[in-house]
């Protein structure tokens, strides 16, 4: 399995809304991101599902402050695609 296919698999979390946000970021932004942002996305995917839901869908702050800009970027993409 390629590294991109593995990441796509990791984006599938079982909550449709979360899956869509993560996969949308991966197919649009991840591919053109710099190595630092790619590393942060990989770290984000290591979070437990409840932490991902809290940080992305529930707008709660997480302990990993280094991931907050990426989370905000993912949320902003979602809002822009709705408008």
N, C-alpha and C positions, 0 to 999 in steps of 0.2 A: 504494500500500500504506500503510495507516495505521501510526502509530508503534507501536501495540500489536501489530499483526500482524508488523511488522518485528522487534520484541523476541521474539515467540514463535518466529519463524524462527531468531533468533540463539540461542535456548535449545536448539535441536536440534543437538547436537554429535556424534552418531554413536555414542555410548556410551549404551545404554539407561538404565542406572542414573543417569547424570549428567543425561540429558535429562529423566527423570522428576522428579528433585529440582528442577531449574531451572524446569520448567514448573509444578510444584506451587507453588513460591514465587510465580511470576508470577501464577498465577490466583487465589491466595488472599491473599497478603501485599502484593504490589507495588501492586495497585489501591488499597489503603488506606494505603500508606506515604507519609511526608512527602517533600518534594522532595529532601532530602539523601539519604535512603535510596534513592529512585528513581535518583538520580545515581550512587550507589555500585553499584547493581545493573547499570547500564549500563556502568560501568567494569569490573565483574566479568566481564561478557560479552565484553569486549575482550581478556581474557587468552587465551593460547593453550590449546588443549585439555589438553596435558600439565600445565600449571600448575593448571588447574581440577580435574583429576583428583587431582593431588597435594594440593591444599588442601581439597577437599570429601570425596573418597572415601578418600584415604590419610592424612588428618590431618597433613599436613606443613605447616609454617609457610611462608608466602610473604613476599616482600619488601614487598608492599603491606600494611603494618600497618593502614591505614585500612579495608581490606576484611575484616579478621578478624572484627569483630562481626557483619557481615552473613553471612559464611560460617558462623559459629557458629549464627546464627538459622536458616539453611537446613538445617543438620545437625540442629538441635533439632526442627524441624518434621517431619523425616523420622523421627526416633526416636519422636516423639509419635504419629505416624500408624500406626506399627507396633504400638504398645502398645494 
